[in-house]
Amino acid sequence: MIIRGVVDRIEGDMVVMLLGDEGFAARWPLALLPDVQQSDLICFDFKLELSGSEVKKMSPMSLLERLVWQR
């Protein structure tokens, strides 16, 4: 699923984005985005990596390793 939006404004270390046709407002940490500026167009590509039932089978350590080390 691809969601497109625009950077509405930057408030300190947070970015306020307007997403999709509906213009849903979302706040996101600036540190987790590339070098964005106000009015930049952005695109998020979301995908399901593991189902909830698969995650429940994982140990906390293996889940943490997957979140941190697999990029």
trRosetta pair geometry for C-beta under 8 A, 3 or more apart (Angstrom, degrees):
i j d omega theta_ij theta_ji phi_ij phi_ji
1 45 7.6 154 80 -158 43 47
1 46 4.8 -20 66 64 95 99
1 47 7.4 167 22 -79 70 49
2 43 6.2 -11 -169 -171 102 100
2 44 7.1 158 -155 83 52 50
2 45 5.3 -17 -101 -103 79 70
2 46 7.6 180 -84 21 28 71
3 19 5.5 16 164 -171 117 115
3 20 5.8 -48 -152 -63 94 90
3 43 7.4 157 82 -156 45 52
3 44 4.7 -8 59 58 94 101
3 46 6.8 29 0 -5 106 112
4 19 7.4 155 91 -150 31 67
4 20 7.1 114 59 -83 61 39
4 41 6.8 -3 -173 -177 102 97
4 42 7.0 162 -155 87 56 50
4 43 5.1 -18 -103 -103 77 76
4 44 7.8 -168 -77 23 32 67
5 17 4.7 73 125 167 140 110
5 18 5.5 178 -164 87 102 46
5 19 3.7 -52 -79 -100 134 58
5 20 6.6 -19 -78 -12 92 45
5 26 7.6 -45 -141 34 176 114
5 41 7.5 166 90 -154 34 58
5 42 5.4 -18 67 62 80 95
5 43 7.9 164 23 -82 64 36
5 44 7.7 12 12 -1 107 101
6 17 6.8 161 79 -156 34 75
6 18 5.4 -8 55 55 86 95
6 39 6.4 -18 -175 -148 109 37
6 40 7.1 160 -154 82 62 39
6 41 5.7 -36 -99 -102 73 58
6 42 7.1 159 -100 15 21 83
7 10 7.1 6 174 -54 118 85
7 15 5.8 -58 -137 -170 101 114
7 16 7.6 100 -166 75 60 51
7 17 5.7 -47 -103 -101 47 80
7 36 5.2 159 -71 160 153 121
7 37 6.7 146 81 96 150 30
7 38 5.5 -136 112 -125 106 32
7 39 6.3 -41 68 17 88 17
7 40 4.6 30 13 48 123 85
7 42 6.3 86 -45 -22 86 119
8 16 4.7 -58 64 106 111 95
8 17 6.2 165 1 -119 90 20
8 18 5.1 89 -55 -21 116 97
8 25 7.2 -34 7 -124 155 92
8 38 7.2 -27 134 -142 20 84
9 15 7.8 175 93 -156 40 53
9 16 5.0 9 56 48 79 113
9 38 5.8 12 -110 -110 45 111
10 14 7.4 162 -160 88 56 45
10 15 5.5 -27 -107 -106 74 69
10 16 7.5 -159 -82 18 25 76
10 30 6.5 59 -146 -93 108 126
10 36 7.7 160 -77 99 119 93
10 37 7.7 -66 -26 -143 132 39
10 38 6.3 -110 -6 -60 93 87
11 14 5.0 -18 70 69 90 96
11 15 7.8 167 25 -94 71 19
11 16 6.2 50 -4 -23 110 108
11 27 7.8 -46 46 -131 121 111
13 29 6.4 -8 144 -150 92 75
13 30 5.1 -125 -171 24 52 114
13 31 6.8 1 -173 -23 104 95
14 27 5.0 -1 179 -171 125 104
14 28 6.8 139 -160 67 73 32
14 29 6.3 -54 -106 -103 64 39
14 30 6.3 -124 -86 -28 11 88
15 27 7.1 150 74 -155 45 52
15 28 5.0 -27 61 64 98 88
15 29 7.6 20 13 109 88 10
15 30 5.3 121 -35 -86 96 72
15 33 6.0 -6 3 9 154 153
15 36 6.3 37 -118 82 149 136
16 25 6.1 -12 -171 -164 97 100
16 26 7.4 155 -154 78 50 39
16 27 5.6 -25 -96 -97 67 72
17 25 7.3 148 77 -153 44 48
17 26 5.1 -22 61 62 95 90
17 27 7.9 166 17 -89 75 23
17 28 6.3 10 -1 7 119 118
17 42 6.4 -59 -132 44 136 138
18 23 4.4 -15 -175 -155 111 76
18 24 7.1 145 -158 66 54 34
18 25 6.0 -27 -97 -92 66 61
19 22 7.8 3 94 65 65 83
19 23 7.2 124 53 -145 36 21
19 24 4.8 -35 60 63 93 90
19 25 7.8 162 13 -91 84 12
19 26 5.5 20 -11 3 127 121
19 44 7.9 -15 -131 18 126 123
20 23 7.0 -115 76 -35 68 25
20 24 5.9 29 40 14 112 100
28 32 6.3 -106 166 69 98 114
28 33 6.3 85 119 -44 124 119
29 32 4.7 76 77 5 98 106
29 33 7.6 176 95 -7 56 88
30 33 6.0 -70 -156 38 39 105
30 36 7.6 -138 -143 49 79 102
33 36 5.0 -29 135 -4 129 125
33 42 7.4 -42 -147 -124 124 142
36 40 4.8 -138 -156 53 86 151
36 42 6.7 -6 -116 -76 138 120
37 40 5.3 110 57 -34 64 113
48 51 6.9 33 169 -77 122 60
50 54 4.4 -118 -176 86 102 128
50 55 5.3 123 114 -56 123 85
51 54 4.9 97 57 6 76 101
51 55 7.2 -140 98 -5 40 87
52 55 5.5 -53 -145 36 36 113
52 56 6.3 41 155 -25 67 103
53 56 5.8 -48 -149 30 32 115
53 57 7.1 33 151 -21 59 103
54 57 5.8 -56 -159 29 36 113
54 58 7.1 39 147 -29 64 102
55 58 5.7 -52 -159 20 40 115
55 63 6.5 69 -158 -114 83 121
58 62 4.8 -126 -170 85 100 111
58 63 4.6 121 115 -60 131 91
58 66 7.4 -49 -160 2 158 139
59 62 4.7 85 54 11 86 101
59 63 6.9 -152 88 -6 42 87
60 63 5.7 -58 -148 38 30 113
60 64 6.2 31 156 -19 66 107
61 64 5.7 -54 -147 37 30 111
61 65 6.3 32 154 -19 64 105
62 65 5.5 -49 -145 37 34 114
62 66 6.4 37 154 -22 64 104
63 66 5.7 -55 -150 34 31 111
63 67 6.4 28 153 -17 65 107
64 67 5.8 -57 -147 37 32 110
64 68 6.0 12 162 -6 68 114
65 68 6.2 -66 -138 46 26 99
65 69 5.3 -17 -178 16 68 122
65 70 7.8 64 137 -14 67 95
66 69 7.0 -59 -107 50 15 86
66 70 5.3 -21 -158 20 56 125
67 70 7.7 8 -40 43 6 87
